[in-house]
Amino acid sequence: MKKMTYVLFILAVFLSPLILSCSSDNDVNPIYDLRTLSRVSEEFGTTTKNQSFRSTPRKPRVPILARSDQDITPGNLSAFKQTSTTSKETYTYEYDYSTHLYWTKATGTDALGNIVATATQTLDYLGFPSRRMWYDGEGNFDNAYDYTYHSTLYLRTSTICYIDDPTDNPDARRYYEDSITWNNDGVQASSTGIEYDSNGIKIYEYKWRSTILKNALRGAGGFGYYEDYKEYEEGLLTYQEKLTFDSDGYPQTYEDTNGDGTYEETGYTEITKTVEGYLESVIWVEDSTGDQTWKTTFAYDKAGLLKSFNGYEVVGGEFVLDSITTVVWYENPVNGPTGGLMISFASDEAGKPSGAYETVDWAVAQMIHHYYAAIGEEASRITDSLEKTRLQ
């Protein structure tokens, strides 16, 4: 008994500084993030888009820069279908624990207080979502999502969206599925995706790769190129495009086919880089003719974040400006591990929107997404009431 007491005493002497150190570290460097307490979704005279289901990122027939398939709040709104062009919905979220970043129950009501949607969300043992189930106002199944998360980065790594109720149903039809890879800094490095038709037959699939790993915010998505892209009709491959990348992760060669296995067009890139090693320009060149077909140039802000990029087509043997895309980054107000946001829109050379666009007002207590059909014409708005939450 004395020997056991002595051993426990020795362990206490050695472990106490470690325990105190860990506690002290958490007190000195606590980790916070923001969780949503409620959400108000408003439409101003425009047709409501289905917020639960994303649009298919159909790819053009030239390897131009593509945005990662970012979905800031996947499934937070139900697939409730509006009956008027002006509407307002309010969603409230419930949490099991004060330290949880993710809700377990949600209720959606219309402007009259009628329940239009409810949801339950199952969390894993670490507090990350594993399954989310949405129901309409009458309790009928609407759609469902399965998720996985990176436990230390606090970032989503995969999603499966179901058309059918997946409960005890391994054959439930899927609408889409995707996976995301993040680097150690929480910047999106790559992603994959598959989308299906209403019969569960594959429509397209892709592998996407970022070319702005040094020029993006944590958790905010990015821009890059499809490393592999396939389209299907009635289950048969009708188009495929493949790209290779150099040692810096920038596009190098491409080839495409109409599905017969023979690549009909092949080409390569001419790349320039900034003094910092960032991608400065990409010119696509056809192998068969040596003709330059498309050019993209990039601009960065003082912090090295992507600021804008221009697309040029070839007219009469000369590059002619075809499009300008402005990119805006929003940092997490509490520097939380879930990271920031990125929006992008077509603009003029001064960065003024030339079509539909979005802006974000983000503070500790509130986030507002404004969606405009044109300058000064707000079409919809999503307002989140937020709460600062200590995670560690």
C-alpha positions in Angstrom: 0.0 0.0 0.0 2.8 2.4 0.8 4.5 1.5 -2.5 1.3 2.3 -4.4 0.9 5.6 -2.6 4.5 6.5 -3.5 4.0 5.7 -7.1 0.8 7.8 -7.3 2.7 10.7 -5.6 5.5 10.5 -8.1 3.0 10.5 -11.0 1.2 13.5 -9.5 4.5 15.4 -9.2 5.4 14.8 -12.9 1.9 15.2 -14.4 0.8 18.3 -12.4 2.9 20.7 -14.4 1.7 19.2 -17.7 -2.0 19.5 -16.6 -1.5 23.0 -15.4 0.4 23.9 -18.6 -2.5 22.6 -20.8 -5.0 24.4 -18.7 -2.9 27.6 -18.8 -2.5 27.3 -22.6 -6.3 27.1 -23.1 -6.8 30.0 -20.8 -4.2 32.1 -22.6 -5.1 31.0 -26.1 -8.8 30.1 -26.1 -10.4 29.2 -29.4 -13.7 30.9 -30.3 -16.1 30.7 -33.3 -19.5 31.9 -34.2 -22.7 29.8 -34.3 -26.1 30.8 -35.7 -29.0 31.3 -33.3 -31.5 32.3 -35.9 -31.8 33.2 -39.6 -34.2 35.4 -41.5 -34.5 34.8 -45.2 -36.2 37.5 -47.2 -37.1 37.7 -50.9 -37.9 41.0 -52.5 -40.1 40.5 -55.6 -37.9 37.7 -57.1 -38.5 34.0 -57.5 -37.0 32.1 -54.6 -34.1 29.8 -55.4 -34.1 26.4 -53.8 -31.6 27.0 -51.0 -31.1 23.3 -50.1 -29.9 22.2 -53.5 -27.0 23.7 -55.3 -26.9 24.4 -59.0 -24.9 22.1 -61.3 -21.5 23.7 -62.0 -21.6 22.9 -65.7 -18.2 23.3 -67.2 -17.5 25.2 -70.4 -15.6 23.5 -73.2 -12.4 25.4 -72.6 -10.2 24.9 -69.4 -10.9 28.3 -67.8 -10.6 29.1 -64.1 -13.4 27.7 -62.0 -14.6 28.5 -58.5 -14.7 25.7 -56.0 -18.2 24.5 -55.4 -18.5 26.5 -52.2 -21.7 26.2 -50.2 -21.4 28.4 -47.1 -24.4 27.0 -45.3 -25.4 23.7 -46.9 -28.9 22.7 -46.0 -29.6 25.4 -43.4 -32.8 26.3 -45.4 -35.3 23.8 -46.4 -36.5 23.1 -49.9 -39.7 25.0 -49.0 -41.2 26.3 -52.3 -42.5 29.9 -52.2 -46.0 30.7 -53.5 -45.4 34.4 -53.9 -42.5 36.5 -55.2 -42.1 38.4 -51.9 -41.6 36.3 -48.8 -40.0 36.1 -45.4 -38.9 33.0 -43.5 -37.4 32.8 -40.0 -35.4 29.8 -38.8 -34.4 29.2 -35.2 -31.8 26.8 -34.1 -31.4 24.8 -30.8 -28.1 23.5 -29.3 -27.5 20.7 -26.9 -24.4 22.2 -25.2 -23.0 25.7 -24.9 -19.7 24.6 -26.4 -21.3 23.1 -29.5 -20.9 24.9 -32.8 -23.6 23.0 -34.5 -27.3 22.9 -33.8 -29.4 19.8 -33.3 -32.9 21.1 -34.0 -34.3 23.8 -36.4 -37.7 25.3 -37.0 -38.7 27.5 -39.9 -41.8 29.7 -39.9 -43.3 32.1 -42.5 -44.3 35.7 -42.0 -47.6 34.6 -40.4 -45.9 32.3 -37.9 -46.9 29.1 -39.7 -44.3 26.3 -39.5 -42.9 25.6 -43.0 -40.0 23.4 -42.1 -38.3 21.5 -39.3 -35.0 19.7 -39.1 -33.0 17.5 -36.8 -29.3 17.1 -36.9 -27.3 14.3 -35.4 -23.8 15.1 -34.1 -20.9 12.7 -33.7 -19.1 12.2 -30.4 -16.9 15.2 -31.1 -19.9 17.5 -31.8 -19.7 17.6 -35.6 -22.8 17.0 -37.8 -23.2 13.5 -39.2 -26.7 13.6 -40.5 -29.3 16.4 -41.1 -32.9 15.6 -41.9 -35.3 18.3 -43.2 -39.1 18.0 -43.2 -41.9 20.3 -44.5 -44.5 22.0 -42.4 -46.6 18.9 -42.3 -43.8 16.7 -41.2 -43.2 15.0 -44.6 -39.6 14.2 -45.5 -38.0 16.9 -47.6 -34.3 16.1 -48.0 -31.3 14.8 -46.0 -27.6 15.3 -45.7 -24.7 13.1 -44.4 -21.5 14.9 -43.4 -18.0 14.3 -42.3 -15.6 16.9 -40.7 -11.9 17.2 -40.0 -11.8 17.0 -36.2 -8.9 19.4 -35.7 -9.5 21.9 -38.6 -13.3 22.2 -37.9 -13.9 22.0 -41.6 -16.3 19.9 -43.6 -14.7 17.1 -45.6 -17.7 15.5 -47.3 -21.4 15.8 -48.0 -24.0 13.4 -49.4 -27.4 14.9 -50.3 -30.4 12.5 -50.5 -33.6 12.8 -52.4 -35.1 9.9 -50.5 -35.2 9.4 -46.7 -31.9 7.5 -46.0 -33.1 6.1 -42.7 -32.8 2.3 -42.9 -32.7 2.7 -46.7 -29.2 1.9 -48.2 -30.8 2.4 -51.7 -31.9 6.0 -51.1 -31.4 8.1 -54.2 -28.8 10.7 -54.0 -28.9 14.2 -55.4 -25.2 14.9 -55.1 -22.1 14.0 -53.1 -18.8 15.8 -52.7 -15.6 15.7 -50.8 -13.1 18.4 -49.9 -9.4 18.3 -49.0 -7.8 21.1 -46.9 -4.2 21.8 -46.4 -2.7 22.1 -42.9 -3.7 25.8 -42.8 -7.3 25.1 -43.6 -7.1 26.4 -47.2 -9.1 24.3 -49.7 -6.7 22.3 -51.8 -9.0 20.1 -53.9 -12.5 18.7 -54.1 -14.5 16.0 -55.9 -18.1 15.9 -56.8 -20.8 13.7 -58.4 -24.4 14.7 -59.3 -27.3 12.4 -60.1 -30.6 12.8 -61.9 -34.0 12.0 -60.3 -33.5 8.3 -61.1 -30.1 8.1 -59.4 -28.2 8.0 -62.6 -24.9 9.9 -62.7 -25.0 13.2 -64.7 -21.5 14.5 -64.1 -18.5 14.1 -61.9 -15.3 16.1 -61.4 -12.0 16.5 -59.6 -11.1 20.1 -58.9 -7.7 21.5 -57.8 -7.0 25.0 -56.4 -4.3 27.2 -58.0 -4.4 29.8 -55.2 -3.3 27.9 -52.1 -1.2 30.9 -51.1 -3.9 33.4 -52.0 -7.0 32.3 -50.2 -8.4 32.5 -46.7 -9.0 29.5 -44.4 -12.3 27.7 -45.0 -13.3 30.1 -47.8 -13.0 28.0 -50.9 -10.9 29.2 -53.9 -10.4 29.1 -57.6 -8.6 26.5 -59.7 -9.2 24.1 -62.6 -10.9 20.8 -63.1 -8.2 18.1 -63.0 -10.8 15.6 -64.4 -14.3 16.4 -65.6 -16.9 13.9 -67.0 -20.4 14.4 -68.3 -22.9 11.5 -68.8 -26.2 11.0 -70.7 -28.3 8.1 -69.6 -25.3 6.7 -67.8 -23.0 6.9 -70.8 -19.9 9.1 -70.9 -20.3 11.8 -73.4 -17.5 14.2 -72.6 -14.3 14.1 -70.6 -11.5 16.6 -70.0 -8.2 16.0 -68.1 -5.6 18.4 -67.0 -2.1 17.8 -65.6 -0.3 20.2 -63.2 3.3 21.2 -62.7 5.4 21.0 -59.5 3.9 24.3 -58.3 0.4 23.0 -58.7 -0.4 25.2 -61.8 -2.1 23.8 -65.0 0.3 22.3 -67.6 -1.5 20.2 -70.2 -5.0 19.3 -71.2 -6.9 16.8 -73.3 -10.6 16.2 -74.0 -12.8 13.5 -75.6 -16.4 13.1 -76.6 -16.5 9.8 -74.6 -15.1 7.4 -77.1 -11.7 7.2 -75.4 -9.9 9.1 -78.1 -8.8 12.6 -77.1 -9.8 14.9 -79.8 -8.1 18.1 -78.5 -4.9 18.4 -76.6 -2.9 21.4 -75.5 -0.5 22.9 -73.0 -0.1 26.1 -71.1 2.3 29.0 -71.1 2.7 30.2 -67.5 4.1 33.3 -65.9 4.5 33.9 -62.2 4.9 36.9 -59.9 8.1 37.5 -58.0 6.3 35.9 -55.0 5.7 32.8 -57.0 1.9 33.5 -57.5 0.2 32.6 -60.7 0.3 35.7 -62.9 -1.0 34.5 -66.2 -2.1 31.3 -68.0 -2.3 31.0 -71.8 -3.8 27.9 -73.3 -2.2 26.6 -76.6 -3.5 24.0 -79.0 -1.1 21.2 -79.8 -2.5 20.6 -83.3 -2.2 24.2 -84.5 0.0 26.0 -82.0 -2.7 28.6 -81.7 -3.3 30.4 -78.4 -7.0 30.0 -77.5 -7.5 31.7 -74.1 -5.7 33.7 -71.5 -6.3 34.5 -67.9 -4.4 37.1 -65.8 -4.4 37.5 -62.1 -4.1 40.4 -59.6 -3.5 40.2 -55.8 -4.0 42.5 -52.9 -1.3 43.6 -50.5 -1.9 40.6 -48.3 -1.5 38.2 -51.2 -5.1 37.3 -51.6 -6.6 36.9 -55.0 -8.2 40.3 -55.9 -9.4 39.7 -59.5 -8.8 37.8 -62.7 -9.4 38.7 -66.3 -10.3 36.4 -69.2 -9.2 37.1 -72.8 -10.4 35.4 -76.0 -8.5 35.5 -79.3 -9.9 37.7 -82.0 -8.0 38.1 -85.2 -4.9 36.7 -83.6 -5.0 39.1 -80.7 -6.1 38.7 -77.1 -9.3 40.7 -76.4 -10.7 41.2 -73.0 -13.7 39.0 -72.5 -14.5 39.1 -68.8 -13.4 40.5 -65.4 -14.1 38.8 -62.1 -13.7 40.6 -58.8 -13.1 38.5 -55.7 -13.8 39.7 -52.2 -12.7 38.0 -49.0 -14.3 38.3 -45.5 -12.3 37.3 -42.5 -13.9 35.6 -39.5 -14.6 38.3 -36.9 -13.3 36.1 -34.1 -10.6 34.3 -36.1 -12.5 31.1 -35.6 -11.3 27.8 -37.1 -14.2 27.5 -39.6 -12.5 30.4 -41.4 -13.7 33.2 -43.7 -15.9 33.7 -46.7 -15.2 34.4 -50.4 -17.6 36.0 -52.9 -17.0 36.8 -56.6 -18.9 38.6 -59.3 -18.5 39.9 -62.9 -17.3 43.5 -62.9 -15.7 46.3 -64.8 -12.0 47.2 -64.5 -12.8 49.3 -61.4 -14.4 46.4 -59.6 -18.0 47.7 -60.1 -20.5 44.9 -60.5 -21.7 44.4 -64.1 -24.5 42.0 -63.2 -25.9 40.1 -60.2 -23.7 40.2 -57.1 -23.5 39.7 -53.4 -22.2 41.6 -50.4 -21.7 40.5 -46.8 -21.8 42.5 -43.6 -20.1 40.3 -40.9 -19.7 41.1 -37.3 -19.6 39.1 -34.1 -23.3 39.4 -33.4 -24.6 39.3 -36.9 -24.0 38.3 -40.5 -26.0 39.7 -43.4 -25.8 38.4 -47.0 -27.2 40.9 -49.5 -28.0 39.5 -53.0 -28.5 42.1 -55.8 -30.0 41.5 -59.3 -28.2 44.7 -60.4 -26.6 47.7 -58.7 -29.0 49.0 -56.1 -31.6 46.3 -56.8 -31.6 44.0 -53.7 -33.3 40.8 -54.6 -32.9 38.9 -51.4 -31.3 39.0 -48.0 -30.2 36.5 -45.4 -29.7 37.7 -41.8 -28.0 35.5 -39.2 -28.1 36.2 -35.5 -24.8 34.9 -34.2 -23.3 34.0 -30.9 -19.6 33.8 -30.0 -18.8 30.4 -28.6 -15.7 29.1 -26.9 -14.6 25.8 -28.4 -11.5 25.2 -26.4 
